[in-house]
Amino acid sequence: TTIPVQRMLTMTIDEIRSRAEATASAISGMEGWRADIVAGHSAVGGGSAPGVALPTWVVAVERIGLTADALESRLRALSPPLIARIENDRVVFDLRTVSPSDDEKLAALLETVAA
């Protein structure tokens, strides 16, 4: 579908897991990075669907030499910025909110972050 929110809401958990595994593998292959996939939930929205969450898989990343807070700050300063959240002291990306065509760009942008 071409409507981003509709695509995000209708993406299957299996599609997200497959993308998360591929993205985590690409990130883990980069020097100084660690990435794993973790079961999680996507918040649907406050105004139209308060409290509604969909199951998802997130890519949890760590950059050797940086705290989660420092890494998140550097990601937001990139061009374009990478917006993530912190869970359990790790930066996480929910691929439900990332266009499949941007998966490779995500890894490429992470590679530009120095320790």
All heavy atoms as an XYZ file, in Angstrom:
847
protein
N       0.832     -1.181      0.000
C       0.000      0.000      0.000
C       0.886      1.259      0.000
O       2.006      1.229      0.482
C      -0.966     -0.014      1.200
O      -1.770      1.148      1.142
C      -0.237     -0.051      2.527
N       0.348      2.349     -0.524
C       1.140      3.566     -0.662
C       0.936      4.533      0.503
O       1.669      5.500      0.611
C       0.799      4.289     -1.977
O      -0.598      4.583     -1.984
C       1.159      3.430     -3.165
N      -0.060      4.300      1.343
C      -0.285      5.176      2.488
C       0.581      4.657      3.635
O       0.372      3.542      4.120
C      -1.775      5.200      2.880
C      -2.612      5.669      1.676
C      -1.998      6.082      4.096
C      -4.098      5.519      1.860
N       1.582      5.448      4.061
C       2.542      4.946      5.050
C       1.912      4.382      6.329
O       2.295      3.306      6.784
C       3.418      6.159      5.352
C       3.334      6.990      4.113
C       1.930      6.797      3.607
N       0.951      5.088      6.912
C       0.363      4.601      8.163
C      -0.381      3.293      7.936
O      -0.273      2.363      8.741
C      -0.567      5.671      8.792
C      -1.331      5.106      9.974
C       0.243      6.882      9.205
N      -1.089      3.189      6.829
C      -1.807      1.947      6.534
C      -0.812      0.802      6.350
O      -1.027     -0.302      6.839
C      -2.672      2.114      5.291
C      -3.527      0.899      5.003
C      -4.437      1.097      3.802
O      -4.308      2.076      3.067
N      -5.352      0.176      3.610
N       0.305      1.070      5.660
C       1.331      0.043      5.468
C       1.881     -0.398      6.808
O       2.062     -1.578      7.080
C       2.465      0.575      4.584
C       3.610     -0.438      4.409
C       4.859      0.184      3.786
N       5.291      1.445      4.351
C       5.957      1.574      5.513
N       6.254      0.522      6.242
N       6.335      2.761      5.934
N       2.154      0.575      7.693
C       2.702      0.254      9.007
C       1.748     -0.602      9.835
O       2.164     -1.540     10.508
C       3.021      1.542      9.769
C       4.162      2.334      9.207
S       4.350      3.897     10.127
C       5.384      4.816      9.012
N       0.466     -0.267      9.786
C      -0.520     -0.975     10.590
C      -0.810     -2.383     10.073
O      -1.189     -3.257     10.844
C      -1.826     -0.169     10.664
C      -1.742      1.146     11.421
C      -3.051      1.911     11.295
C      -1.381      0.923     12.878
N      -0.654     -2.593      8.776
C      -1.003     -3.895      8.199
C       0.192     -4.816      7.987
O       0.016     -5.962      7.584
C      -1.748     -3.715      6.860
O      -0.916     -2.994      5.955
C      -3.064     -2.968      7.060
N       1.395     -4.352      8.260
C       2.582     -5.186      8.106
C       2.504     -6.355      9.086
O       2.195     -6.164     10.262
C       3.834     -4.340      8.372
C       5.121     -5.010      7.970
S       6.539     -3.913      8.189
C       6.105     -2.556      7.102
N       2.789     -7.567      8.614
C       2.702     -8.729      9.484
C       3.929     -8.844     10.374
O       5.009     -8.349     10.040
C       2.559    -10.035      8.678
O       3.797    -10.307      8.009
C       1.407     -9.959      7.677
N       3.750     -9.533     11.487
C       4.846     -9.748     12.425
C       5.970    -10.542     11.759
O       7.143    -10.315     12.037
C       4.325    -10.420     13.724
C       5.380    -10.376     14.830
C       3.879    -11.822     13.488
C       5.519     -9.055     15.482
N       5.618    -11.461     10.844
C       6.641    -12.242     10.137
C       7.452    -11.369      9.186
O       8.663    -11.539      9.061
C       6.003    -13.405      9.369
C       5.461    -14.481     10.305
O       5.955    -14.597     11.450
O       4.534    -15.205      9.885
N       6.785    -10.432      8.507
C       7.503     -9.494      7.634
C       8.493     -8.657      8.445
O       9.637     -8.462      8.039
C       6.518     -8.544      6.932
C       5.667     -9.164      5.865
C       4.623     -8.176      5.351
O       3.772     -7.721      6.147
O       4.677     -7.859      4.148
N       8.031     -8.174      9.594
C       8.885     -7.335     10.426
C      10.063     -8.150     10.955
O      11.202     -7.682     10.940
C       8.078     -6.710     11.580
C       7.008     -5.766     11.017
C       9.001     -5.960     12.542
C       5.977     -5.330     12.018
N       9.807     -9.377     11.386
C      10.899    -10.199     11.919
C      11.955    -10.465     10.852
O      13.154    -10.373     11.120
C      10.373    -11.517     12.475
C      11.511    -12.326     13.076
C      11.084    -13.628     13.693
N      12.260    -14.266     14.245
C      12.370    -14.716     15.462
N      11.357    -14.610     16.293
N      13.483    -15.276     15.877
N      11.524    -10.773      9.645
C      12.462    -11.032      8.551
C      13.332     -9.813      8.277
O      14.557     -9.914      8.138
C      11.687    -11.435      7.293
O      12.553    -11.612      6.217
N      12.714     -8.647      8.219
C      13.461     -7.414      8.002
C      14.389     -7.126      9.167
O      15.537     -6.706      8.978
C      12.498     -6.240      7.807
C      11.719     -6.303      6.513
C      10.712     -5.168      6.399
N      11.350     -3.872      6.581
C      10.767     -2.831      7.181
N       9.540     -2.928      7.658
N      11.416     -1.684      7.303
N      13.916     -7.346     10.402
C      14.727     -7.088     11.593
C      15.951     -8.001     11.613
O      17.049     -7.548     11.946
C      13.882     -7.269     12.850
N      15.767     -9.267     11.254
C      16.900    -10.196     11.237
C      17.954     -9.747     10.223
O      19.150     -9.758     10.519
C      16.422    -11.610     10.920
C      15.678    -12.254     12.074
C      15.048    -13.584     11.725
O      14.918    -13.922     10.517
O      14.664    -14.317     12.666
N      17.512     -9.353      9.031
C      18.446     -8.914      7.997
C      19.164     -7.630      8.420
O      20.380     -7.490      8.239
C      17.709     -8.708      6.674
N      18.426     -6.698      9.009
C      19.015     -5.427      9.432
C      20.000     -5.646     10.578
O      21.103     -5.094     10.570
C      17.912     -4.429      9.835
O      17.041     -4.233      8.703
C      18.491     -3.099     10.264
N      19.614     -6.469     11.562
C      20.509     -6.753     12.687
C      21.778     -7.443     12.209
O      22.879     -7.138     12.688
C      19.797     -7.607     13.733
N      21.662     -8.337     11.244
C      22.829     -9.028     10.700
C      23.771     -8.036     10.022
O      24.991     -8.089     10.220
C      22.383    -10.105      9.715
O      23.489    -10.741      9.147
N      23.212     -7.113      9.245
C      24.036     -6.111      8.563
C      24.752     -5.218      9.571
O      25.941     -4.915      9.423
C      23.173     -5.267      7.622
N      24.053     -4.804     10.616
C      24.647     -3.924     11.620
C      25.715     -4.666     12.423
O      26.790     -4.126     12.691
C      23.555     -3.344     12.546
C      22.627     -2.422     11.739
C      24.174     -2.596     13.731
C      21.343     -2.043     12.458
N      25.441     -5.906     12.791
C      26.411     -6.691     13.563
C      27.687     -6.943     12.783
O      28.746     -7.164     13.373
C      25.801     -8.028     13.982
O      24.821     -7.818     14.968
N      27.601     -6.888     11.458
C      28.776     -7.092     10.621
C      29.681     -5.872     10.542
O      30.779     -5.943      9.991
N      29.228     -4.752     11.108
C      30.025     -3.533     11.087
C      30.890     -3.470     12.349
O      30.416     -3.783     13.447
C      29.108     -2.299     11.012
C      28.246     -2.281      9.766
S      27.181     -0.814      9.554
C      26.467     -0.540     11.140
N      32.123     -3.052     12.191
C      33.051     -2.990     13.320
C      32.542     -2.042     14.401
O      32.137     -0.913     14.119
C      34.428     -2.535     12.845
C      35.474     -2.605     13.934
C      36.861     -2.242     13.442
O      37.133     -2.372     12.233
O      37.659     -1.807     14.282
N      32.547     -2.521     15.651
C      32.168     -1.694     16.785
C      30.686     -1.702     17.111
O      30.254     -0.989     18.015
N      29.910     -2.495     16.399
C      28.464     -2.523     16.590
C      28.001     -3.889     17.057
O      28.568     -4.915     16.690
C      27.739     -2.181     15.296
C      27.847     -0.740     14.934
C      28.801     -0.173     14.142
C      27.002      0.313     15.361
N      28.591      1.174     14.055
C      27.496      1.498     14.786
C      25.871      0.373     16.176
C      26.893      2.730     14.993
C      25.271      1.603     16.383
C      25.780      2.771     15.800
N      26.930     -3.883     17.821
C      26.231     -5.112     18.199
C      24.752     -4.861     17.965
O      24.239     -3.789     18.308
C      26.475     -5.429     19.673
C      25.707     -6.654     20.125
C      26.013     -7.020     21.554
N      25.067     -8.048     21.949
C      24.623     -8.212     23.171
N      25.035     -7.433     24.137
N      23.774     -9.168     23.437
N      24.072     -5.831     17.366
C      22.636     -5.687     17.126
C      21.947     -7.028     17.331
O      22.464     -8.071     16.939
C      22.384     -5.181     15.703
N      20.800     -6.988     17.961
C      19.972     -8.166     18.196
C      18.533     -7.797     17.888
O      18.171     -6.616     17.892
C      20.039     -8.597     19.671
C      21.439     -8.956     20.111
O      22.015     -9.901     19.548
O      21.959     -8.271     21.019
N      17.711     -8.818     17.654
C      16.285     -8.536     17.534
C      15.602     -8.949     18.827
O      15.985     -9.915     19.477
C      15.636     -9.191     16.296
C      15.646    -10.702     16.386
C      16.301     -8.718     15.024
C      14.718    -11.351     15.376
N      14.613     -8.148     19.206
C      13.908     -8.337     20.465
C      12.417     -8.141     20.203
O      12.031     -7.213     19.480
C      14.392     -7.295     21.514
C      13.669     -7.457     22.836
C      15.901     -7.367     21.699
N      11.590     -8.994     20.792
C      10.140     -8.825     20.675
C       9.736     -7.532     21.367
O      10.280     -7.178     22.416
C       9.416    -10.013     21.292
N       8.807     -6.819     20.769
C       8.368     -5.561     21.346
C       6.953     -5.217     20.930
O       6.223     -6.065     20.390
N       6.570     -3.975     21.165
C       5.253     -3.469     20.788
C       5.398     -2.100     20.145
O       6.212     -1.293     20.581
C       4.339     -3.370     22.010
C       3.897     -4.700     22.505
N       4.617     -5.422     23.424
C       2.827     -5.454     22.165
C       4.004     -6.570     23.646
N       2.913     -6.617     22.893
N       4.595     -1.871     19.115
C       4.522     -0.570     18.457
C       3.306      0.166     18.994
O       2.194     -0.369     18.964
C       4.341     -0.734     16.940
O       5.380     -1.459     16.364
N       3.509      1.380     19.488
C       2.377      2.205     19.912
C       1.687      2.733     18.667
O       2.330      3.299     17.789
C       2.863      3.351     20.781
N       0.375      2.533     18.581
C      -0.361      2.958     17.395
C      -0.535      4.459     17.371
O      -0.334      5.102     16.366
C      -1.716      2.231     17.292
C      -2.548      2.787     16.146
C      -1.485      0.738     17.097
N      -0.922      5.051     18.471
C      -1.068      6.508     18.480
C      -1.858      6.979     19.674
O      -2.621      6.226     20.263
N      -1.673      8.233     20.007
C      -2.353      8.792     21.169
C      -3.755      9.261     20.878
O      -4.698      8.835     21.514
N      -3.912     10.111     19.868
C      -5.218     10.706     19.609
C      -6.245      9.742     19.068
O      -7.356      9.639     19.572
N      -5.884      8.966     18.041
C      -6.856      8.095     17.388
C      -6.966      6.723     18.018
O      -7.981      6.056     17.877
C      -6.513      7.950     15.904
O      -5.223      7.372     15.772
N      -5.932      6.285     18.703
C      -5.949      4.939     19.286
C      -5.126      4.905     20.574
O      -4.117      4.218     20.646
C      -5.413      3.941     18.267
N      -5.551      5.639     21.604
C      -4.754      5.676     22.833
C      -4.650      4.293     23.471
O      -5.626      3.562     23.563
C      -5.517      6.654     23.722
C      -6.908      6.652     23.203
C      -6.792      6.382     21.719
N      -3.429      3.945     23.865
C      -3.220      2.685     24.555
C      -3.183      1.456     23.664
O      -3.009      0.348     24.155
N      -3.344      1.612     22.367
C      -3.326      0.470     21.448
C      -1.889      0.194     21.028
O      -1.150      1.110     20.666
C      -4.203      0.738     20.204
C      -4.089     -0.401     19.202
C      -5.650      0.950     20.614
N      -1.498     -1.076     21.080
C      -0.147     -1.463     20.683
C      -0.215     -2.718     19.828
O      -1.070     -3.581     20.045
C       0.723     -1.705     21.907
N       0.667     -2.798     18.851
C       0.757     -3.967     17.979
C       2.065     -4.688     18.269
O       3.092     -4.055     18.495
C       0.746     -3.536     16.507
C      -0.509     -2.850     15.990
C      -0.269     -2.351     14.560
C      -1.688     -3.794     16.030
N       2.060     -6.027     18.222
C       3.317     -6.752     18.412
C       4.278     -6.449     17.271
O       3.855     -6.245     16.128
C       2.904     -8.224     18.417
C       1.568     -8.268     17.776
C       0.941     -6.913     17.955
N       5.556     -6.406     17.597
C       6.573     -6.118     16.591
C       7.881     -6.778     16.999
O       7.978     -7.402     18.053
C       6.763     -4.592     16.427
O       7.525     -4.338     15.252
C       7.449     -3.956     17.617
N       8.867     -6.632     16.162
C      10.253     -6.998     16.478
C      11.071     -5.737     16.315
O      10.922     -5.027     15.323
C      10.774     -8.085     15.533
C      10.158     -9.404     15.818
C       9.050     -9.936     15.200
C      10.561    -10.358     16.791
N       8.749    -11.152     15.745
C       9.667    -11.450     16.719
C      11.593    -10.401     17.725
C       9.775    -12.556     17.546
C      11.702    -11.503     18.537
C      10.800    -12.571     18.452
N      11.897     -5.432     17.300
C      12.765     -4.262     17.215
C      14.205     -4.709     17.051
O      14.571     -5.822     17.446
C      12.624     -3.334     18.451
C      11.202     -2.797     18.566
C      13.052     -4.030     19.728
N      15.006     -3.838     16.451
C      16.442     -4.071     16.348
C      17.081     -3.247     17.460
O      16.981     -2.022     17.467
C      16.988     -3.655     14.964
C      18.495     -3.871     14.909
C      16.281     -4.418     13.851
N      17.687     -3.941     18.423
C      18.363     -3.285     19.550
C      19.841     -3.172     19.202
O      20.474     -4.168     18.867
C      18.169     -4.097     20.825
N      20.372     -1.950     19.230
C      21.760     -1.727     18.825
C      22.590     -1.123     19.951
O      22.085     -0.384     20.791
C      21.864     -0.838     17.561
C      21.146     -1.469     16.388
C      21.348      0.554     17.811
N      23.873     -1.459     19.913
C      24.847     -0.871     20.827
C      26.076     -0.500     20.009
O      26.467     -1.221     19.093
C      25.258     -1.877     21.894
C      24.154     -2.237     22.856
C      24.592     -3.311     23.830
O      25.216     -2.937     24.851
O      24.346     -4.495     23.549
N      26.670      0.630     20.348
C      27.913      1.079     19.721
C      28.974      1.045     20.803
O      28.837      1.720     21.846
C      27.756      2.504     19.170
C      29.021      3.073     18.540
C      29.297      2.391     17.224
N      30.288      3.092     16.444
C      31.502      2.581     16.164
N      31.839      1.394     16.601
N      32.338      3.257     15.419
N      30.001      0.248     20.594
C      31.069      0.141     21.577
C      31.640      1.531     21.840
O      31.941      2.279     20.912
C      32.158     -0.840     21.096
C      31.575     -2.247     21.011
C      33.376     -0.797     22.004
C      32.483     -3.261     20.352
N      31.744      1.884     23.111
C      32.310      3.173     23.490
C      31.280      4.263     23.711
O      31.642      5.368     24.102
N      29.983      3.975     23.451
C      28.945      4.989     23.648
C      27.832      4.445     24.537
O      27.435      3.284     24.403
C      28.319      5.401     22.307
C      29.180      6.149     21.313
C      28.394      6.419     20.032
C      29.673      7.459     21.906
N      27.326      5.282     25.420
C      26.134      4.904     26.184
C      24.930      4.984     25.246
O      24.990      5.605     24.179
C      25.901      5.872     27.360
O      25.611      7.176     26.824
C      27.104      5.922     28.299
N      23.823      4.408     25.667
C      22.601      4.476     24.865
C      22.174      5.926     24.662
O      21.780      6.323     23.559
C      21.493      3.665     25.526
N      22.277      6.748     25.711
C      21.896      8.167     25.596
C      22.784      8.901     24.599
O      22.299      9.692     23.780
C      21.966      8.863     26.955
C      20.844      8.453     27.889
O      19.761      8.070     27.399
O      21.053      8.517     29.115
N      24.091      8.657     24.668
C      25.016      9.325     23.745
C      24.761      8.876     22.310
O      24.782      9.695     21.390
C      26.466      9.045     24.147
N      24.500      7.592     22.126
C      24.229      7.087     20.787
C      22.947      7.679     20.237
O      22.922      8.165     19.101
C      24.148      5.560     20.799
C      23.763      4.898     19.471
C      24.714      5.299     18.347
C      23.717      3.382     19.635
N      21.895      7.696     21.033
C      20.631      8.258     20.558
C      20.801      9.721     20.170
O      20.281     10.176     19.149
C      19.538      8.115     21.616
C      18.184      8.532     21.068
C      17.250      9.091     22.112
O      17.703      9.505     23.192
O      16.053      9.155     21.805
N      21.559     10.472     20.954
C      21.812     11.881     20.661
C      22.534     12.029     19.319
O      22.188     12.887     18.504
C      22.625     12.500     21.789
O      22.918     13.833     21.513
N      23.536     11.200     19.088
C      24.274     11.271     17.809
C      23.391     10.883     16.635
O      23.506     11.444     15.549
C      25.499     10.375     17.867
C      26.569     10.943     18.785
C      27.834     10.164     18.707
N      28.772     10.644     19.713
C      30.027     10.299     19.761
N      30.510      9.455     18.871
N      30.812     10.767     20.701
N      22.498      9.909     16.835
C      21.601      9.482     15.754
C      20.650     10.607     15.357
O      20.386     10.813     14.180
C      20.813      8.240     16.172
C      21.634      6.984     16.430
C      20.738      5.852     16.912
C      22.413      6.572     15.192
N      20.171     11.339     16.340
C      19.254     12.457     16.048
C      19.960     13.601     15.329
O      19.334     14.388     14.643
C      18.609     12.971     17.331
C      17.584     12.020     17.893
C      16.988     12.549     19.189
N      16.057     11.596     19.761
C      14.741     11.642     19.567
N      14.208     12.604     18.850
N      13.958     10.738     20.114
N      21.284     13.678     15.482
C      22.057     14.755     14.852
C      22.469     14.414     13.417
O      22.999     15.274     12.717
C      23.301     15.053     15.680
N      22.223     13.178     12.973
C      22.582     12.796     11.606
C      21.685     13.503     10.595
O      20.636     14.032     10.935
C      22.444     11.275     11.425
C      23.409     10.398     12.211
C      23.035      8.926     12.033
C      24.840     10.638     11.761
N      22.088     13.466      9.345
C      21.270     14.024      8.271
C      21.059     12.948      7.207
O      22.011     12.616      6.505
C      21.946     15.250      7.667
O      21.120     15.814      6.677
N      19.877     12.392      7.092
C      18.683     12.668      7.896
C      18.816     12.069      9.288
O      19.568     11.112      9.491
C      17.564     11.970      7.111
C      18.243     10.823      6.437
C      19.624     11.329      6.099
N      18.082     12.634     10.255
C      18.168     12.106     11.618
C      17.560     10.712     11.712
O      16.612     10.394     10.988
C      17.361     13.111     12.441
C      16.505     13.826     11.475
C      17.181     13.768     10.143
N      18.120      9.887     12.578
C      17.538      8.584     12.893
C      16.850      8.709     14.239
O      17.482      9.065     15.229
C      18.606      7.490     12.953
C      19.264      7.114     11.633
C      20.319      6.036     11.855
C      18.226      6.623     10.645
N      15.572      8.437     14.250
C      14.786      8.549     15.472
C      14.565      7.152     16.029
O      14.048      6.273     15.341
C      13.434      9.253     15.207
C      13.651     10.591     14.491
C      12.660      9.410     16.506
C      14.524     11.583     15.229
N      14.973      6.953     17.249
C      14.860      5.660     17.911
C      14.409      5.907     19.348
O      14.213      7.048     19.757
C      16.212      4.942     17.886
N      14.257      4.836     20.086
C      13.950      4.972     21.508
C      14.934      4.106     22.288
O      15.637      3.277     21.713
C      12.502      4.594     21.802
C      12.132      3.163     21.513
C      10.630      2.943     21.792
N      10.253      1.550     21.640
C       9.663      1.035     20.575
N       9.379      1.815     19.538
N       9.353     -0.241     20.529
N      14.994      4.332     23.578
C      15.884      3.550     24.434
C      15.035      2.616     25.292
O      14.071      3.062     25.922
C      16.746      4.462     25.321
C      17.654      5.331     24.446
C      17.567      3.635     26.310
C      18.458      6.359     25.209
N      15.390      1.342     25.272
C      14.749      0.338     26.113
C      15.844     -0.527     26.712
O      16.720     -1.001     25.990
C      13.797     -0.554     25.296
C      12.561      0.143     24.797
C      11.639     -0.771     24.006
O      11.937     -1.977     23.862
O      10.615     -0.276     23.520
N      15.777     -0.740     28.006
C      16.752     -1.596     28.692
C      18.187     -1.215     28.353
O      19.011     -2.081     28.062
C      16.490     -3.068     28.381
C      15.116     -3.505     28.830
O      14.661     -3.114     29.898
N      14.442     -4.294     28.027
N      18.463      0.079     28.354
C      19.814      0.605     28.118
C      20.349      0.328     26.712
O      21.561      0.305     26.503
C      20.797      0.061     29.164
C      21.367      1.171     30.016
O      20.933      2.322     29.853
O      22.260      0.884     30.826
N      19.465      0.119     25.760
C      19.869     -0.084     24.368
C      18.993      0.778     23.462
O      17.820      1.000     23.744
C      19.741     -1.551     23.961
C      20.692     -2.443     24.753
C      20.509     -3.878     24.427
N      21.227     -4.185     23.185
C      21.172     -5.373     22.600
N      20.455     -6.344     23.104
N      21.841     -5.595     21.485
N      19.562      1.253     22.378
C      18.807      1.999     21.381
C      18.063      0.989     20.516
O      18.648      0.005     20.070
C      19.750      2.864     20.516
C      19.006      3.490     19.356
C      20.416      3.933     21.378
N      16.765      1.220     20.302
C      15.983      0.279     19.503
C      15.280      0.991     18.352
O      14.813      2.117     18.481
C      14.957     -0.512     20.350
C      15.646     -1.352     21.408
C      13.915      0.383     20.964
N      15.241      0.271     17.231
C      14.520      0.718     16.039
C      13.373     -0.239     15.802
O      13.573     -1.453     15.734
C      15.430      0.701     14.803
C      16.564      1.677     14.876
C      17.819      1.271     15.281
C      16.366      3.009     14.543
C      18.869      2.168     15.342
C      17.410      3.917     14.605
C      18.663      3.495     15.008
N      12.179      0.303     15.650
C      11.010     -0.495     15.322
C      10.812     -0.408     13.813
O      10.428      0.628     13.285
C       9.783      0.043     16.056
C       8.533     -0.780     15.814
O       8.563     -1.706     14.978
O       7.517     -0.487     16.468
N      11.102     -1.496     13.112
C      11.031     -1.465     11.654
C       9.609     -1.335     11.123
O       9.417     -1.079      9.941
C      11.739     -2.680     11.050
C      13.250     -2.717     11.295
C      13.898     -3.841     10.501
C      13.909     -1.404     10.954
N       8.616     -1.463     11.988
C       7.247     -1.182     11.552
C       7.153      0.285     11.119
O       6.365      0.643     10.260
C       6.256     -1.468     12.676
C       4.801     -1.264     12.265
C       3.829     -1.506     13.407
N       3.821     -2.849     13.913
C       3.176     -3.879     13.354
N       2.499     -3.706     12.246
N       3.214     -5.069     13.911
N       7.979      1.140     11.714
C       7.925      2.575     11.432
C       8.971      3.024     10.415
O       9.136      4.222     10.191
C       8.100      3.391     12.734
O       9.411      3.149     13.255
C       7.059      3.008     13.769
N       9.660      2.072      9.808
C      10.676      2.367      8.794
C      10.213      1.756      7.478
O       9.818      0.591      7.440
C      12.051      1.760      9.191
C      13.084      1.967      8.093
C      12.526      2.344     10.511
N      10.248      2.528      6.418
C       9.887      1.988      5.109
C      10.865      0.877      4.734
O      12.079      1.030      4.912
C       9.943      3.094      4.055
O       9.748      2.556      2.774
N      10.367     -0.258      4.212
C      11.276     -1.335      3.810
C      12.375     -0.864      2.856
O      13.493     -1.384      2.904
C      10.353     -2.351      3.132
C       9.024     -2.130      3.789
C       8.966     -0.634      4.022
N      12.091      0.134      2.048
C      13.100      0.641      1.119
C      14.222      1.387      1.836
O      15.259      1.677      1.241
C      12.458      1.550      0.065
O      11.901      2.699      0.677
N      14.042      1.684      3.129
C      15.052      2.415      3.901
C      15.890      1.523      4.824
O      16.762      2.028      5.536
C      14.394      3.520      4.734
C      13.902      4.669      3.875
O      14.421      4.841      2.752
O      13.000      5.393      4.332
N      15.651      0.210      4.818
C      16.395     -0.683      5.712
C      17.901     -0.576      5.504
O      18.661     -0.473      6.461
C      15.955     -2.136      5.526
C      14.556     -2.412      6.079
O      13.955     -1.506      6.695
O      14.069     -3.540      5.891
N      18.345     -0.594      4.265
C      19.786     -0.510      3.982
C      20.343      0.862      4.348
O      21.472      0.970      4.808
C      20.071     -0.840      2.519
C      19.864     -2.304      2.191
C      20.160     -2.637      0.742
O      20.779     -1.798      0.040
O      19.772     -3.731      0.318
N      19.540      1.899      4.164
C      19.979      3.255      4.530
C      20.189      3.361      6.036
O      21.104      4.060      6.487
C      18.936      4.294      4.089
C      18.801      4.448      2.598
C      17.695      5.430      2.277
C      17.335      5.380      0.812
N      16.136      6.188      0.524
N      19.369      2.661      6.803
C      19.512      2.672      8.262
C      20.884      2.172      8.668
O      21.604      2.835      9.401
C      18.413      1.805      8.898
C      18.492      1.583     10.389
C      18.211      2.870     11.157
C      17.519      0.506     10.814
N      21.268      1.018      8.139
C      22.590      0.463      8.461
C      23.706      1.382      7.971
O      24.692      1.594      8.673
C      22.730     -0.934      7.864
N      23.545      1.937      6.785
C      24.589      2.810      6.223
C      24.767      4.071      7.091
O      25.896      4.517      7.324
C      24.248      3.190      4.787
N      23.665      4.634      7.574
C      23.779      5.812      8.441
C      24.431      5.460      9.773
O      25.235      6.234     10.290
C      22.401      6.438      8.674
C      21.877      7.334      7.567
C      20.405      7.682      7.791
C      22.709      8.610      7.477
N      24.099      4.302     10.321
C      24.736      3.894     11.574
C      26.235      3.776     11.421
O      26.986      4.120     12.331
C      24.164      2.557     12.053
C      22.732      2.580     12.607
C      22.302      1.175     12.979
C      22.614      3.508     13.800
N      26.657      3.323     10.273
C      28.092      3.128     10.039
C      28.870      4.443     10.120
O      30.079      4.450     10.368
C      28.310      2.457      8.676
C      29.650      1.825      8.531
C      29.716      0.848      7.357
O      28.988      1.038      6.379
O      30.528     -0.086      7.437
N      28.177      5.567      9.960
C      28.854      6.864     10.013
C      29.057      7.364     11.449
O      29.737      8.361     11.659
C      28.062      7.943      9.241
O      26.841      8.236      9.921
C      27.784      7.505      7.816
N      28.474      6.672     12.433
C      28.567      7.109     13.836
C      29.874      6.603     14.437
O      30.093      5.400     14.548
C      27.364      6.596     14.654
C      27.516      6.987     16.118
C      26.066      7.134     14.081
N      30.719      7.510     14.824
C      31.995      7.144     15.448
C      31.821      6.917     16.936
O      30.919      7.484     17.557
C      33.025      8.251     15.197
N      32.691      6.107     17.490
C      32.651      5.841     18.938
C      33.160      7.041     19.699
O      33.828      7.888     19.204
C      33.472      4.605     19.272
